[in-house]
């Protein structure tokens, strides 16, 4: 498990602030520009409202994790003065909570065992949407490999603070989604919903690549009796091929030795270019200015192409 560093304490935040946000990276590699944008946006949205900003390490997928990445992420955030409140929550310590949530779903008949593989789902002709093969019982000879949540054929609608009203049909757009994988690991939907509720998260600020994950997560919150947080989905930084900047797409790690220039670029990406007099400033001054001037109305809704030090 990585360091339990707490960053620099933020003494101006009340212990139980009305607003409580979080940044939840996965330790599959170091922070890149796209993940910095998400961290920065969620940080500023919390700080401009005198709220808390928590840090959660989503280390529940060991095959995808990179040795030392968790500590590298913490050090990068500190280099950019993105200091969090309290101690870091590591999802690898939360297995009992996830198992309890699975038990609750089973007892209330929201979940079912599934024997289908990704290959068999793709062969059904429905793309990545689960066709409901096992929702009323395993087929003859079927082995219970996966746990899924049974979703109703109904629409979900919510208002995103940046993207506006979002509508989705759970059955046709999401399908019966996985909460425990065939390899026995807990799925992202389950872990994130359980931990957001346990940490009292009121506001979730993340990238638009996760906009489609919100309706099933909202339904899971309902199944487990949790409140719905407010959502804000920020624009993505993409490469020239339109792909999200990510570790899988070989996005380079952010510069932790000279953070001011990259932070300036990230603020401009989010529609808040610092004034000329702050050119060359360090992260402390830049974040102080950004917190005072942060306004979601100035943040673009759509993705922008980023190449090296330039975003268009």
C-alpha positions in Angstrom: 0.0 0.0 0.0 1.2 3.5 -0.8 2.1 6.3 1.6 -0.6 7.6 3.9 0.6 11.2 3.3 -2.0 13.8 4.1 -0.6 16.7 2.1 -0.5 20.1 3.7 -3.4 20.6 6.2 -6.0 23.1 5.0 -6.9 24.9 8.2 -9.6 27.1 6.7 -11.9 24.2 5.9 -14.6 23.3 8.4 -14.5 19.6 9.6 -18.0 19.0 8.3 -18.3 21.4 5.4 -21.5 21.6 3.4 -19.6 20.8 0.2 -17.4 17.7 0.1 -15.6 16.7 -3.1 -12.9 14.3 -4.0 -10.3 13.3 -6.5 -10.0 9.5 -7.1 -7.1 8.5 -9.4 -6.2 4.9 -10.1 -2.5 4.1 -9.6 -1.9 2.7 -13.1 0.7 5.3 -13.9 1.8 8.8 -13.0 -0.4 11.9 -13.3 -0.6 13.3 -16.9 -2.1 16.5 -18.2 -5.6 15.1 -18.5 -5.7 13.8 -14.9 -4.2 17.1 -13.7 -7.1 19.0 -15.4 -9.6 16.8 -13.5 -7.8 17.2 -10.2 -7.5 20.9 -10.7 -11.2 21.4 -11.6 -12.4 19.3 -8.7 -10.1 21.1 -6.3 -11.2 24.6 -7.4 -14.9 23.7 -7.3 -14.4 22.6 -3.7 -12.2 25.4 -2.5 -14.2 28.3 -4.1 -17.1 27.1 -1.9 -14.9 26.7 1.2 -15.5 23.0 0.9 -13.5 19.9 1.6 -11.4 18.1 -1.0 -10.6 14.5 -0.3 -8.2 12.1 -2.0 -9.1 8.5 -2.7 -6.7 6.0 -4.4 -8.7 3.6 -6.5 -6.4 0.6 -6.1 -8.8 -2.3 -6.6 -7.4 -3.6 -9.9 -4.0 -5.0 -9.1 -3.4 -6.3 -12.7 -3.6 -2.7 -14.0 -1.6 -1.0 -11.2 2.0 0.2 -11.6 4.5 -0.2 -8.8 5.2 3.2 -7.1 2.4 5.0 -9.0 0.3 5.8 -5.9 3.2 7.5 -4.2 4.1 9.3 -7.5 0.6 10.7 -7.7 0.7 12.0 -4.2 4.0 13.7 -4.7 2.8 15.2 -8.0 -0.3 16.7 -6.3 1.9 18.1 -3.6 4.3 19.6 -6.1 1.3 21.4 -7.7 0.1 22.6 -4.2 -3.1 20.6 -4.7 -3.3 19.7 -1.0 -6.1 17.5 0.2 -8.0 17.2 3.5 -7.6 14.3 5.9 -5.8 11.0 5.0 -5.8 9.2 1.7 -8.4 6.5 1.4 -7.1 3.4 -0.3 -9.8 1.2 -1.8 -7.7 -1.9 -1.2 -8.6 -1.5 2.5 -12.3 -1.5 1.8 -13.1 -5.0 0.8 -15.4 -5.7 3.7 -17.5 -2.7 2.9 -17.8 -3.8 -0.8 -18.8 -7.4 0.3 -21.4 -6.0 2.7 -22.9 -3.9 -0.2 -23.0 -7.1 -2.4 -24.8 -8.9 0.3 -27.3 -6.1 0.6 -27.9 -6.2 -3.1 -28.4 -9.9 -3.1 -30.8 -9.9 -0.1 -32.9 -7.2 -1.7 -33.0 -9.1 -5.1 -31.2 -6.3 -7.0 -28.4 -8.5 -8.2 -28.0 -11.9 -9.9 -25.2 -14.3 -10.9 -24.1 -14.4 -14.5 -22.1 -17.0 -16.5 -21.6 -14.8 -19.6 -18.2 -13.8 -21.0 -17.5 -10.7 -22.9 -17.1 -12.8 -26.0 -20.5 -14.3 -25.6 -22.1 -10.9 -25.1 -20.4 -9.5 -28.2 -21.7 -12.6 -30.2 -25.2 -11.8 -29.1 -25.3 -8.9 -31.5 -26.0 -6.2 -28.9 -22.5 -4.8 -28.8 -21.3 -4.2 -25.2 -24.8 -4.1 -23.7 -25.6 -7.2 -21.7 -28.6 -9.0 -23.3 -30.1 -10.3 -20.1 -29.2 -13.9 -20.6 -28.9 -14.8 -16.9 -31.1 -12.3 -15.3 -33.9 -14.9 -14.6 -31.5 -17.7 -13.9 -28.3 -19.4 -15.2 -28.7 -21.4 -18.4 -28.1 -25.2 -18.2 -24.5 -25.8 -17.3 -23.8 -22.1 -16.6 -21.2 -21.3 -14.0 -21.8 -18.3 -11.8 -18.8 -16.2 -12.7 -20.0 -12.6 -12.3 -22.4 -10.6 -10.2 -24.6 -8.1 -12.0 -27.2 -5.6 -11.0 -30.6 -6.0 -12.7 -31.6 -2.6 -14.1 -35.2 -1.6 -14.9 -36.4 -0.5 -18.4 -36.8 3.1 -17.5 -35.2 6.5 -18.0 -32.8 8.2 -15.6 -32.5 12.0 -15.8 -30.2 14.3 -13.9 -28.8 17.8 -14.3 -25.1 18.0 -14.6 -23.7 21.3 -13.3 -21.7 21.8 -16.6 -23.3 19.5 -19.2 -26.9 20.3 -18.4 -29.7 17.7 -18.4 -28.6 14.2 -19.1 -31.1 11.5 -20.0 -30.5 7.8 -20.3 -32.4 4.5 -20.5 -30.7 2.2 -18.0 -31.6 -1.0 -19.9 -30.8 0.0 -23.4 -27.8 2.4 -22.7 -26.2 0.6 -19.7 -27.7 -2.9 -19.4 -27.4 -5.1 -16.3 -24.0 -3.9 -15.1 -21.2 -5.8 -13.3 -20.5 -5.3 -9.5 -18.2 -8.2 -9.1 -15.9 -9.4 -11.9 -15.2 -13.0 -13.0 -11.7 -12.7 -11.4 -13.3 -12.0 -8.1 -12.4 -8.3 -8.0 -14.9 -5.7 -7.1 -16.1 -3.6 -10.1 -15.6 0.1 -10.4 -19.3 0.9 -10.1 -19.7 -0.8 -6.8 -16.5 0.5 -5.2 -17.0 4.2 -6.2 -20.6 4.3 -5.1 -19.9 2.6 -1.7 -16.9 4.9 -1.0 -18.6 8.1 -2.1 -21.5 7.4 0.3 -19.1 6.4 3.1 -17.0 9.5 2.7 -20.1 11.7 2.6 -19.2 13.1 -0.9 -21.8 15.7 -1.9 -20.3 16.7 -5.3 -18.5 14.7 -7.9 -16.3 16.5 -10.4 -14.7 14.3 -13.1 -14.2 14.0 -16.8 -16.9 13.5 -19.4 -15.5 10.1 -20.2 -17.4 9.0 -17.1 -20.6 10.7 -18.0 -22.1 7.4 -19.2 -21.2 5.8 -15.9 -23.4 8.1 -13.9 -26.8 6.7 -14.6 -25.9 3.1 -13.4 -24.1 4.6 -10.4 -27.2 6.7 -9.6 -29.3 3.5 -9.8 -26.9 1.7 -7.6 -27.1 4.5 -5.1 -30.8 4.1 -5.1 -30.6 0.3 -4.6 -28.3 0.8 -1.6 -30.2 3.6 0.0 -27.6 6.3 -0.6 -28.2 10.0 -1.5 -27.4 11.2 -5.0 -24.4 13.6 -5.2 -24.3 16.6 -7.6 -22.3 15.8 -10.7 -20.1 18.0 -12.8 -18.4 16.5 -15.9 -15.4 18.4 -17.1 -14.1 18.6 -20.7 -11.4 16.0 -21.7 -7.9 16.7 -23.0 -7.5 14.6 -26.1 -4.7 13.8 -28.6 -4.8 14.6 -32.3 -6.6 11.3 -33.0 -9.4 12.4 -30.6 -8.4 9.9 -27.9 -8.5 10.9 -24.3 -5.1 11.6 -22.8 -4.4 8.5 -20.7 -1.8 6.2 -19.5 -3.0 3.6 -22.1 -2.4 6.2 -24.8 1.1 6.9 -23.5 0.4 10.4 -22.2 3.5 11.8 -20.6 3.8 12.5 -16.9 3.4 16.1 -15.8 6.5 18.0 -14.9 6.9 18.2 -11.1 10.1 20.2 -11.1 8.6 23.3 -12.8 4.8 23.0 -12.1 3.9 26.7 -12.7 3.9 26.5 -16.5 1.8 23.3 -16.6 -0.6 24.6 -14.0 -1.0 27.8 -16.1 -1.8 25.7 -19.1 -4.4 23.6 -17.2 -6.1 26.7 -16.0 -6.3 28.0 -19.5 -7.7 24.7 -20.7 -10.5 25.1 -18.1 -11.4 28.5 -19.3 -9.5 30.4 -16.7 -6.2 31.8 -18.2 -4.3 33.6 -15.5 -3.6 37.3 -16.1 -0.3 38.5 -17.7 1.1 39.5 -14.4 1.0 35.9 -13.2 3.0 34.6 -16.1 5.9 32.7 -14.5 4.2 32.5 -11.1 4.4 29.4 -9.0 1.4 27.1 -8.0 0.6 28.9 -4.8 -0.1 32.3 -6.5 -1.8 30.6 -9.4 -4.2 28.6 -7.2 -4.9 31.6 -5.0 -6.0 33.6 -8.1 -7.9 30.7 -9.6 -9.8 30.0 -6.4 -10.9 33.6 -6.2 -12.0 33.7 -9.9 -13.3 30.1 -10.4 -16.7 30.1 -12.3 -18.1 27.0 -14.0 -19.8 29.2 -16.6 -16.3 29.9 -18.0 -15.4 26.2 -18.3 -15.9 24.8 -21.8 -18.1 21.7 -22.1 -16.3 20.0 -24.9 -12.9 18.3 -25.3 -9.8 20.1 -26.6 -6.8 18.7 -28.5 -3.6 18.9 -26.5 -0.2 18.4 -28.2 3.0 19.0 -26.1 2.5 22.4 -24.4 -0.4 23.6 -26.6 -4.2 23.0 -26.5 -6.5 24.1 -29.2 
